[in-house]
Amino acid sequence: MQDPKTGKRILDPVERAKLGLQVIAMSPDDATAAIDRYVDGKGYDEEGVAFFKDQVVIQARIRDEGAKLLDTSGQILRLVAGAFVARMPKSGSNGDASGA
């Protein structure tokens, strides 16, 4: 596809999807380099390519921050569960488990 304003090629949705699947698991630097290799010398609109690169970098940041959040949530759950277990009455300590 071509941009009617600039006459340069644009990354159409199918190309963006295919390229996105290739770079989704890469680091932002590796993904940017892969995108640069893909568009090199093919006359793509620089502004559209830069926008796509920004989207890929944002997605990587979201993935990384999500992993940190998941890790933090696990730590909080461990602390809460540990505190809950520590505060539970010990059964059999007075010889009568019924509490009477």
C-alpha positions as CSV (number, residue, x, y, z in Angstrom):
1,M,0.0,0.0,0.0
2,Q,1.0,3.6,-0.6
3,D,0.4,6.7,1.5
4,P,-1.6,9.0,-0.8
5,K,0.1,12.1,0.8
6,T,3.8,11.0,0.5
7,G,3.6,8.4,-2.2
8,K,5.8,6.1,0.0
9,R,4.9,2.6,1.0
10,I,3.2,2.0,4.3
11,L,3.1,-1.0,6.6
12,D,-0.3,-2.4,5.9
13,P,-2.2,-4.3,8.7
14,V,-1.2,-7.7,7.4
15,E,2.5,-6.8,7.2
16,R,2.3,-5.2,10.6
17,A,0.7,-8.4,12.0
18,K,3.3,-10.7,10.4
19,L,6.2,-8.5,11.5
20,G,4.7,-8.1,15.0
21,L,4.5,-11.9,15.5
22,Q,8.2,-12.1,14.5
23,V,9.4,-9.5,16.9
24,I,6.9,-9.9,19.9
25,A,9.3,-12.0,22.0
26,M,12.4,-10.0,21.2
27,S,14.0,-7.2,23.3
28,P,13.1,-3.7,22.1
29,D,16.6,-3.2,20.6
30,D,16.4,-6.5,18.7
31,A,12.9,-5.9,17.6
32,T,13.8,-2.4,16.3
33,A,16.8,-3.9,14.4
34,A,14.6,-6.6,12.9
35,I,12.0,-3.9,11.7
36,D,14.9,-1.9,10.3
37,R,16.1,-4.9,8.3
38,Y,12.6,-5.6,7.1
39,V,12.0,-2.0,5.7
40,D,15.6,-1.3,4.6
41,G,15.7,-0.1,1.0
42,K,12.0,-0.7,0.3
43,G,10.8,2.9,0.4
44,Y,8.6,2.7,3.4
45,D,7.2,5.9,5.0
46,E,9.6,6.7,7.9
47,E,6.9,8.2,10.1
48,G,4.7,5.0,9.9
49,V,7.7,2.8,10.6
50,A,8.7,4.9,13.6
51,F,5.1,4.7,14.9
52,F,5.2,0.9,14.5
53,K,8.6,0.7,16.3
54,D,7.1,2.8,19.2
55,Q,4.2,0.4,19.4
56,V,6.6,-2.6,19.7
57,V,8.7,-0.9,22.4
58,I,5.5,0.0,24.4
59,Q,4.3,-3.6,24.1
60,A,7.7,-4.9,25.4
61,R,7.5,-2.4,28.3
62,I,3.9,-3.6,29.1
63,R,5.1,-7.2,29.0
64,D,8.1,-6.4,31.3
65,E,6.0,-4.4,33.8
66,G,3.3,-7.1,33.8
67,A,5.9,-9.7,34.7
68,K,7.1,-7.5,37.6
69,L,3.6,-7.0,38.8
70,L,2.9,-10.7,38.7
71,D,6.1,-11.3,40.7
72,T,5.2,-8.7,43.3
73,S,1.7,-10.1,43.6
74,G,3.1,-13.5,44.2
75,Q,5.3,-12.1,47.0
76,I,2.4,-10.4,48.6
77,L,0.3,-13.6,48.5
78,R,3.1,-15.5,50.1
79,L,3.4,-13.0,52.9
80,V,-0.3,-13.0,53.5
81,A,-0.6,-16.8,53.5
82,G,2.4,-17.0,55.8
83,A,0.9,-14.5,58.2
84,F,-2.4,-16.3,58.1
85,V,-0.8,-19.7,58.8
86,A,1.3,-18.3,61.6
87,R,-1.7,-16.8,63.4
88,M,-3.8,-20.0,63.2
89,P,-4.3,-21.7,66.5
90,K,-2.2,-24.8,67.0
91,S,-4.5,-27.8,67.3
92,G,-3.7,-30.3,70.0
93,S,-1.6,-27.9,72.1
94,N,-4.0,-28.1,75.0
95,G,-5.0,-31.7,74.4
96,D,-8.6,-30.8,73.3
97,A,-9.0,-30.0,69.6
98,S,-12.7,-29.0,70.1
99,G,-11.8,-25.8,71.9
100,A,-14.1,-26.5,74.9
